[in-house]
Amino acid sequence: MAGVEPGALVATKLQAPSAPRHLVRRARLDRLVDRAIEERHRLVLVSAPAGSGKSTLLAGCLGDRDHDLAWLQVEDSDADPVRFWSYLAAAIDCVRPGVADAVGPTIVASGGSPDSVVTALVNVLAEEPDPLVVAIDDFHLIDNPVVHAGVERLVELCPDHVRIVIATRTDPSFRLGRLRVSGQLTEIRATDLRFDAAEAADLLESSLLDRQMVDELCDRTEGWAAGLVLAGLSLSGSDDATDFISGFGGDDQLIVDYLTDELLASIPPDDRRRLIETSVLDRLTGPLIDAVTGSADGAEWLARTAASNQLLVGLDRTGTSFRYHHLLRDLLRLEAERQIPDRLPDLHLSAAAWHHEHGDMYTAIEHYIAGGDLVTAGDLIAVHATALLNGGQIFTVLRLLDRLGDLPERHSRSALVRGWINLTTGRFAGARHYYDVAAEFDDGTDANLTASLGIMVHLSEGGLGEALSIAEQMTEPTESTQAVGLAAANTWAGLFDAASRHIEIARELGASEPSDYASSVAPGFAAVVDMEVGNRAAAAEHASASLEHASSHGVAESPQLSISHAILARTTSHPERRAEATERAIELARRAPEPFTLGYVLALVGDTACEHDDPVGPELLREARQAVDRCADAGVVGAALARIEARHGLADRAPAQPGLVEEITDRELAVLRYLPSQLSQREIAGELYVSLNTVKTHCKAIYRKLGVDGRKSAVHAARGHGLP
């Protein structure tokens, strides 16, 4: 499913953890959860500190009931809205096949918008009336308020047969009071999860302990599950239970501190060393352990350790994938920092290499960063950034880039990613900065990528001539984004043959890439070409194809698609479709107001509005004029707007153009100096070391700015203005 690249979905996140080898069934809690589900409470909130037994409780009491269970184990990387909803849809898809395919395009297209995603998800869930429980574990790791708002909305709107269960260390930012008042909330808190003496006795199962000892241990741990489990593990290596029990007490942290030493001391040195080494891993499998530690018996060691340690949590039903209980993991990582600080980078890099080899790029990137290899991490981020960004995961990409520190200020590929993000979000000054960085540090490896960013940066600044100049230096595109940049520059310059060629190249390259963004955007430029040569029917077909592809590939929110919406608004005769297309065109174009796209879109929708006597039309055309006036040479957009203004009697309202000397660029002046000669345009191109198309573009701009229609009249007009 789209939205979670790079790498495939981590399947173990979609499975409830295996129940402990000795699961203590606590009837009072089972009844509480059962009653909440039977009474159709919308939300079951299990909120308690680490080590309280939240995951174990839910896995035990939800896994064997007469309902389907969708389980999602979240991580802090899932704070990206697109990533979170993609995983949640995949979790539900495990028990409701088809949900991910039905909701996936909306998730990506909306960028994880709570309104859009929840509406789509609720509609799909309503189609299947069988009871469904959706459990989200470790929700405290999600620190994005957008995700919180979406889950709250899901709780409020979910069908009657759906229950949401959330396990978290801290309360989510929901309006819980409303649910309490309406009787739609069941809360299980730390006090509810504490073990009583009888439950503690079942959990410990120690022949060393009599009832009084159990009562005392329960008092000292205050029934805290992790404290009891740690105590049980430590007791297995103790000869005197009485002395052991009397040796610690107080709050959770004191217990942990005490039991850390006790627990690790009771473990054989080789096992203790391997526990500490593997603490860098979030998930444990035999092959991964072998790769990181250099062992050859990782699977056997893992199975043996899991059988004797309740703080190892099974992640699948096959007994091959585990994770450390969060408390044990934290304890082991502290020990790793204390005992083997010099080895930690190598352990992380070994893990990175293994995950890289097995296609889990996100985890590989995290380990490369932790291991200090920021350059490789930056390279991997750059390789997968297009797929992530096209999938709406800007939050994920920015999170990864932020972890690179100042690397993007001196690393071409990271700078390119920063530049593209700034460009697509309308932060053009930032885009310019990172383009300059990329150009400075590019060793030629990413020349085309740097050039394609440069084209778009110059277009955002209104520099059509500069964009074309860069385009001339590019080799044949190897990625669809490069071809799209060339298509854009040539389209706005009126070089339609070159534009059409690059449009086709963009489509061909895009079709072979994981995220086919180009096949959504390229037809929009084809539609512009059709409009400008007077083929409105073909323009409408290309615009429709653009939007259909965008909708099915989850990129419908791209500002570039405003062009296709504007052309549909201009070519349709259906009033409702026209109004909808107009609204969408304006909305998207204003998100990242690059002057050529914004000017062209507003010119078309303004023209349409004026044609139908809509009073907003002149306002839209004035806004289009403002965009066009940001361009040193507005090319096709300027010519189209001038025609529209003239047709509606608005030309005289347009702001006066700057003086000719200022208006004609240095590159255009260079061409102008050759016009009095007998040289052909091709020969002028040879003299200036540019292409014939570039000379043609500059000539068109010169003629328009001088108000003439040919070479001889341009020479005459130029001399009248004192131009060489």
Secondary structure, DSSP 4 states (H G I P E B T S, - for coil): -TTS-SS---GGGGSPPPPPTT----HHHHHHHHHHHHTT-SEEEEE--TTSSHHHHHHHHHTTSSSEEEEEE--GGGGSHHHHHHHHHHHHHTTSTTHHHHHHHHHHHTTS-HHHHHHHHHHHHTT--S-EEEEEE-GGG---HHHHHHHHHHHHHS-TTEEEEEEESS--SS-HHHHHHTT-EEEE-HHHHS--HHHHHHHH--TT--HHHHHHHHHHHTT-HHHHHHHHHHHTT-S-HHHHHHT--SSHHHHHHHHHHHHHHTS-HHHHHHHHHGGG-SSB-HHHHHHHH--S-HHHHHHHHHHH-TTEEE-STTS--EEE-HHHHHHHHHHHHHH-TTTHHHHHHHHHHHHHHTT-HHHHHHHHHHTT-HHHHHHHHHHHHHHHHHTT-HHHHHHHHHTTTTGGGT-HHHHHHHHHHHHHTT-HHHHHHHHHHHHHH--STTHHHHHHHHHHHHHHTT-HHHHHHHHHH--S-SSHHHHHHHHHHHHHHT-HHHHHHHHHHHHHHHHTSSS--HHHHHHHHHHHHHHHTT-HHHHHHHHHHHHHHHHHTT-TT-GGGHHHHHHHHHH---HHHHHHHHHHHHHHHHHS--HHHHHHHHHHHHHHHHHTT-THHHHHHHHHHHHHTT-S--HHHHHHHHHHHHHTT-GGGSPPPPPHHHHS-HHHHHHHTTTTSS--HHHHHHHHTS-HHHHHHHHHHHHHHHT-SSHHHHHHHHHHTT--
